[in-house]
Amino acid sequence: MGSCNPMMEVVEEEKLIAAARLILRELESNKKLSNEAVRILEDLGARLAAMAKIDESKDDEEDGNEELSDMKGRIDSIYDKVMTLEVGQSMIWDSGTDEAKEYLKAVDEVRRLIERLEGLNPSKNSEEHELLRKANDVLQTSMARIEEEFKHMLVHNRQNLERERFSFRSTEDEGLDDSSRFSFGDDSVDDSIQRDSISRGSEVYIMDLVNPNVIPDLKNIANLMFDANYNKECSQAFISVRKDALDDCLYILEVEKTSIEDVLKMEWAALNNKIRRWTKALKVFVRIYLASEKFFCEQIFCQSESIASFCFAESSKASILQLLNFAEAIAVGTHQPEKLLRILDMYEVLVDLTPDIESFYPDENGSYLRAEFQDVLTRVGDCVTATFLDFKNAVGSNVSNAAFPGGGIHHLTRYVMNYIRTLIEYSSSLNTLLKDHGEDQGQDQGSSSSPDTSPAFEDDSVNENSCLSPMGLHFRSLMSILESNLEEKSRLYKEEALGHLFLMNNIHYMAEKVKGSELRTLLGDNWIRKHNWKFQQHAMSYERSTWSSILNLLRDEGLYHSGNSGSISKTLLKDRLQGFYTAFEEIYKSQTGWSIPNNQLCEDLRISMSLKVIQAYRTFVGRHANNISEKYIKYSADDLENYLLDLFEGSPRSLHSFHRKYYVLFRCCV
């Protein structure tokens, strides 16, 4: 009555098995069953299936409990390991690679256990849900620790960059001759204008920004954090550290943070050095540091190209914008002519680096930086154009209140010619920037005060202008503006001859500068021929203004009593000779203080004067030797020829005082 007898259960089970065998035999022998038999057998089969499912469920429940117990044991073990390391002060990766690998392995196991538990869809108050919560706590704690380890490794394994290799202080700030400091009024600009030597090309140099030995560990950490859906935390940790590292790169390159307001307030000497340093620093930063940074990002986040792109763009954004901010400040500043070469350097390095920037930031992550870079490039280009056009206006509006001493080469002429000779090196950039700024003054028209211009020159100029580049047209226009300004300055001289000497000197200087440089190719040989002709015309005008009246004194007209057939008037002859000496002495006194800086030009003019003046004097004295007392011959022809050699030395001398001293000494000796 209480409990079943085991022996009876065995007997009953044997009877059940015997009955089942009997049924199977009957089914094998009886092919056709009645509906009633089929119904009974179907009911029997259903009952047997239900009994089997109940038994299977019991087995699964037992297996599940065992698996849950195993997961709980693993999570508890990993929890203990994680919390033990949390108490310690040392960094895990500083303790050795093996321990670090074991830690990552354990954390990755927790991540996988969480995935399994989440797959069970546990109810809120179930044992599985509680275990899932604990596993997430372990993962969160370990992820915070791994993030800290990640940042620590990035910071403490940075390579020591060679400051000397990328520093530019060596020569720039120690008095390097830089003509762009000068203004139109400076007398020391001749042949000193030069551009900085900035190599061009697309070569990049990849360097190790972080110790290569830790790259595998950094990749493993990044992969684990991304697998655990801590990609945001991993990315931000990487970006924060690498942003600071790139800021340090700018410090090494001596690029300081300066506001636009600070830049606009800088004196030119300081600003000039900053621009030069910036120009070289930008190229090094992009071609070396940015290239290496991009490579490093792709190494660490090789599992996702988009993540690598995002981290690179975000970590480099602040540094790039700092560099571009300086260029923008220059672009919005004043358009002083002395800045033009430096701004062109900035423009060209921006153009040169545009393919690199587009390559480094090809997708949406870098679209903002690409746009900013292009915007700054456009602004700097506009600044170049405006500065060049203002430079032309400054040349035209340069006013002198007094004549240039001695009629030599004006500072403005030296400045402009050396300036545009240097601008030739920027021909590609200037042609690009000036092509949309047509030049109506491009034709070389000459001015009303110049000697008559040959029509042949004008026709050739028109033909050449049609083939000139945008820069060539603007340069021709600038030369015409300079000539017009020089002609205005020549009118400040009281002596007409000195005005012609001044124009002769300056136009000759212009022609020589063009002839001896790439300007010759740009402006053409016809321009040189025309200006050679111009300065020769001014030389002839100088000779006429200076010597025409004095040479008239050596003519025979008016010396005879009754026409040319009468006797000569010795009194008139003596007066003519004395008038010649007086005029020559006055010319000597004034024109020894005049200047012809070019030795060959000076020698050519002296020879021309000697052929005209000395020959006329020698002929006149020889023709009237019988009618002139020797005491009235103040100078021999050789004396006068030697005195002509003293002209144009830029130091006034008095021939009269010198001769009087010599005459008194001679009389005393006699």
NORHUZI-V900685 format. One record per residue. OMEGA is omega in radians with two decimals (none if undefined). NEAR is the number of other ideal C-beta (glycine too) atoms within 8 Angstrom. Layout:
<<OMEGA:NEAR> <OMEGA:NEAR>>
//
This chain:
<<-3.09:1> <-3.08:2> <-3.11:3> <3.09:5> <-3.11:6> <-3.14:6> <3.13:6> <3.12:8> <3.13:9> <-3.14:8> <-3.13:8> <-3.13:8> <3.11:8> <3.10:8> <-3.12:8> <3.13:8> <3.13:8> <3.12:8> <-3.14:8> <3.12:8> <3.13:8> <3.13:8> <-3.14:9> <-3.14:8> <3.13:8> <3.13:8> <-3.13:9> <-3.08:6> <-3.08:5> <-3.07:7> <-3.05:2> <-3.10:3> <3.08:8> <3.12:5> <-3.13:6> <3.14:6> <3.12:8> <-3.11:9> <-3.11:8> <-3.13:8> <3.10:11> <3.12:8> <3.11:8> <3.13:8> <3.14:8> <-3.13:8> <-3.14:8> <3.13:8> <3.14:8> <3.14:8> <-3.14:8> <-3.12:8> <3.11:8> <3.13:8> <-3.14:8> <3.13:8> <3.12:8> <3.13:8> <-3.13:8> <3.14:8> <3.12:8> <3.12:8> <-3.13:8> <3.12:8> <3.13:8> <3.14:8> <3.13:8> <3.11:11> <3.11:8> <3.14:8> <3.13:12> <3.12:9> <-3.14:8> <3.14:10> <3.11:14> <-3.14:8> <3.14:8> <3.10:13> <3.13:11> <-3.12:8> <-3.12:10> <-3.09:14> <3.08:9> <3.13:8> <3.09:10> <3.14:8> <-3.12:5> <-3.10:6> <-3.05:2> <3.08:6> <-3.05:8> <-3.07:11> <3.04:11> <-3.10:6> <3.12:8> <-3.08:6> <-3.08:7> <-3.14:6> <3.12:9> <3.13:12> <3.13:8> <3.14:8> <3.13:12> <3.14:12> <-3.14:8> <-3.14:12> <3.11:16> <3.09:10> <3.08:10> <3.13:14> <-3.13:12> <3.10:8> <3.10:12> <3.11:12> <-3.14:8> <-3.14:9> <3.11:13> <3.11:8> <3.12:6> <-3.10:7> <-3.04:5> <3.07:10> <-2.94:7> <-3.03:5> <-3.11:4> <3.10:8> <3.12:7> <-3.13:11> <3.12:11> <3.12:8> <3.10:13> <3.11:12> <-3.14:8> <3.13:10> <3.11:13> <3.08:9> <3.12:9> <-3.13:13> <-3.13:13> <3.12:8> <-3.11:11> <3.12:13> <3.09:13> <3.13:8> <-3.14:12> <3.09:13> <3.10:13> <3.12:9> <3.14:12> <3.14:15> <3.13:11> <3.14:10> <3.13:13> <-3.09:15> <-2.98:8> <3.08:6> <3.05:10> <3.12:10> <3.06:9> <-3.13:4> <-3.07:10> <-3.10:6> <-3.09:7> <-3.06:5> <-3.04:6> <3.11:11> <-3.03:10> <-3.04:11> <-2.95:6> <-3.06:6> <-2.96:5> <-3.01:10> <-3.06:6> <2.99:6> <3.10:3> <-3.11:7> <-3.09:6> <-3.04:8> <-3.09:12> <2.99:11> <-2.94:8> <3.08:10> <-3.08:7> <-3.07:10> <-3.08:5> <-3.08:9> <-3.05:5> <-3.06:6> <-3.01:12> <3.06:6> <-3.07:4> <-3.12:11> <-3.12:11> <3.07:8> <3.06:9> <3.10:8> <-3.13:4> <-3.10:10> <3.13:5> <-3.10:5> <-3.05:5> <-3.10:5> <3.03:5> <-3.13:8> <-3.13:8> <3.10:6> <3.12:8> <3.10:7> <3.13:10> <3.13:12> <-3.09:9> <-3.09:6> <-3.09:5> <-3.13:11> <3.12:11> <3.14:6> <3.12:11> <3.11:13> <3.14:11> <3.12:9> <-3.13:14> <3.13:14> <-3.13:9> <-3.13:13> <3.10:15> <3.11:13> <-3.13:8> <-3.14:10> <3.02:5> <-3.10:10> <3.12:9> <3.14:6> <3.14:10> <-3.12:14> <-3.12:12> <3.10:8> <3.13:12> <-3.08:15> <-3.09:11> <-3.13:9> <-3.08:11> <3.05:15> <3.11:14> <-3.14:8> <3.13:11> <3.02:14> <3.10:10> <3.09:9> <3.09:12> <3.10:13> <3.10:8> <3.13:10> <3.08:13> <3.05:10> <-3.09:12> <3.05:4> <3.13:4> <3.11:8> <3.10:7> <3.13:9> <3.14:6> <-3.14:8> <-3.10:14> <-3.13:9> <-3.03:5> <2.97:9> <-3.03:5> <-3.11:10> <3.14:7> <-3.12:8> <3.12:10> <3.13:12> <3.13:10> <3.13:12> <-3.13:13> <3.13:13> <3.14:13> <-3.08:13> <3.13:14> <-3.11:11> <-3.13:14> <-3.11:12> <3.11:13> <-3.10:11> <-3.09:15> <-3.00:13> <-3.11:12> <-3.03:12> <-3.14:11> <3.12:13> <3.14:14> <3.13:13> <3.13:14> <3.11:10> <-3.14:9> <3.11:11> <-3.12:15> <3.07:11> <-3.04:9> <-3.07:13> <-3.10:11> <-3.14:8> <-3.11:7> <3.13:8> <-3.12:6> <3.11:8> <3.10:12> <3.12:13> <3.14:14> <-3.12:10> <3.12:15> <-3.12:16> <-3.10:13> <-3.12:11> <-3.09:13> <-3.02:14> <-3.06:11> <-3.12:9> <3.12:13> <-3.13:12> <3.07:10> <3.11:11> <-3.13:14> <3.13:11> <3.11:9> <3.13:13> <3.11:14> <3.11:11> <3.09:13> <-3.08:14> <-3.12:12> <3.14:9> <-3.14:10> <-3.07:4> <-3.14:9> <-3.08:8> <-3.08:12> <3.14:9> <-2.93:14> <-3.10:14> <-3.13:12> <3.14:12> <3.06:15> <3.07:14> <3.12:14> <-3.13:14> <-3.07:14> <3.13:12> <3.06:12> <3.09:14> <-3.10:9> <-3.06:9> <-3.12:12> <3.10:11> <3.13:7> <-3.13:13> <3.12:12> <3.11:9> <-3.12:7> <-3.08:12> <-2.99:14> <-3.00:7> <-3.08:8> <3.14:4> <-3.10:11> <-3.06:13> <-3.13:9> <-3.13:8> <3.08:14> <-3.12:11> <3.13:8> <3.14:11> <-3.14:13> <3.14:9> <3.12:8> <3.08:13> <3.13:12> <-3.12:8> <3.11:12> <3.08:15> <3.08:11> <3.12:9> <3.08:14> <-3.12:15> <-3.12:11> <-3.13:9> <3.11:14> <3.14:13> <3.07:9> <3.09:11> <3.09:12> <3.13:12> <3.13:8> <3.09:10> <-3.12:14> <-3.07:9> <3.13:6> <-3.03:9> <3.04:4> <3.11:8> <-3.14:3> <3.13:5> <3.14:11> <-3.03:11> <3.00:6> <3.12:8> <-3.12:13> <-3.09:12> <-3.07:8> <3.12:11> <-3.13:10> <3.13:12> <3.12:13> <-3.08:12> <-3.06:13> <-3.06:11> <3.10:12> <-3.14:15> <-3.08:13> <3.07:11> <3.07:12> <-3.13:12> <3.10:14> <-3.11:11> <3.13:6> <-3.00:11> <-3.12:11> <-3.13:6> <-3.11:12> <3.09:15> <3.10:11> <-3.04:8> <-3.06:12> <-3.04:13> <3.13:7> <3.13:4> <-3.09:10> <-3.07:4> <3.13:11> <-3.12:4> <-3.07:8> <-3.13:11> <-3.10:9> <-2.96:10> <-3.03:6> <-3.09:9> <-3.02:9> <-3.09:3> <3.11:6> <2.99:12> <-3.11:7> <-3.10:5> <-3.13:10> <3.09:8> <3.14:6> <3.11:6> <-3.12:12> <-3.14:10> <3.13:8> <-3.13:10> <3.12:13> <3.14:9> <-3.12:8> <-3.11:11> <-3.13:12> <-3.12:6> <-3.06:5> <3.04:11> <3.08:8> <3.13:12> <3.13:12> <3.11:11> <-3.14:12> <3.12:15> <3.09:13> <3.11:16> <3.14:12> <3.13:13> <3.11:12> <3.09:14> <3.12:12> <3.14:13> <3.13:13> <3.12:10> <3.13:12> <3.12:15> <3.05:12> <3.13:7> <-3.13:12> <-3.13:12> <3.11:8> <-3.13:8> <3.09:11> <3.12:4> <3.12:8> <-3.11:7> <-3.12:9> <3.05:12> <3.10:12> <3.11:14> <3.12:13> <3.14:17> <3.08:15> <-3.13:14> <-3.01:17> <3.12:12> <3.06:14> <3.12:11> <3.12:14> <-3.12:14> <-3.14:12> <3.12:9> <3.11:12> <-3.10:14> <-3.04:8> <-3.11:6> <3.10:9> <3.07:7> <3.14:12> <3.11:12> <-3.08:6> <-3.04:13> <3.07:12> <-3.14:9> <3.13:6> <3.09:10> <-3.14:14> <3.13:13> <-3.13:9> <-3.08:14> <2.95:12> <3.11:9> <-3.12:10> <-3.08:14> <3.06:14> <3.08:8> <3.10:11> <3.07:14> <3.11:12> <3.12:8> <3.06:10> <-3.10:13> <3.13:13> <-3.11:8> <-3.07:10> <-2.88:10> <-3.10:10> <-3.09:9> <-3.12:7> <3.10:13> <3.08:11> <3.11:7> <-3.12:11> <3.06:11> <-3.11:7> <-3.12:7> <3.08:4> <-3.12:6> <-3.04:9> <-3.10:12> <-3.10:6> <-3.11:6> <-3.10:5> <-3.11:5> <-3.13:5> <3.12:8> <-3.09:6> <3.10:11> <-3.13:9> <3.12:8> <3.10:6> <3.12:10> <3.12:13> <-3.14:11> <3.12:8> <-3.10:11> <3.13:14> <3.08:10> <3.10:9> <-3.13:12> <-3.14:10> <-3.13:8> <3.13:11> <3.14:13> <3.11:12> <3.09:8> <-3.14:11> <-3.08:14> <-3.10:12> <-2.97:10> <2.94:10> <3.10:13> <3.07:10> <-2.99:13> <2.92:12> <-3.02:12> <-3.11:8> <-3.05:10> <-3.11:5> <3.11:6> <3.14:11> <-3.13:11> <3.13:8> <-3.12:8> <3.10:13> <3.12:12> <3.13:8> <3.12:10> <-3.13:13> <3.14:11> <-3.10:8> <-2.98:11> <-3.06:13> <3.12:13> <3.12:9> <3.14:10> <-3.12:12> <3.12:9> <-3.11:9> <-3.12:9> <3.14:12> <-3.12:7> <-3.08:7> <-3.09:10> <-3.10:7> <-3.08:4> <-3.11:7> <3.07:13> <-3.10:5> <-3.09:5> <3.12:4> <3.10:9> <-3.05:9> <-3.11:7> <3.01:10> <3.11:6> <3.11:10> <3.09:6> <-3.11:8> <3.13:13> <3.08:10> <3.14:8> <3.10:12> <3.13:12> <3.13:7> <-3.10:9> <3.01:13> <3.10:11> <3.09:7> <-3.14:8> <-3.06:6> <3.11:7> <-3.13:10> <3.12:9> <-3.11:11> <-3.11:8> <3.13:7> <-3.10:9> <3.14:11> <3.12:8> <-3.14:8> <-3.09:8> <3.12:8> <3.11:8> <-3.14:8> <-3.11:8> <3.14:7> <3.14:6> <3.13:5> <none:4>>
//
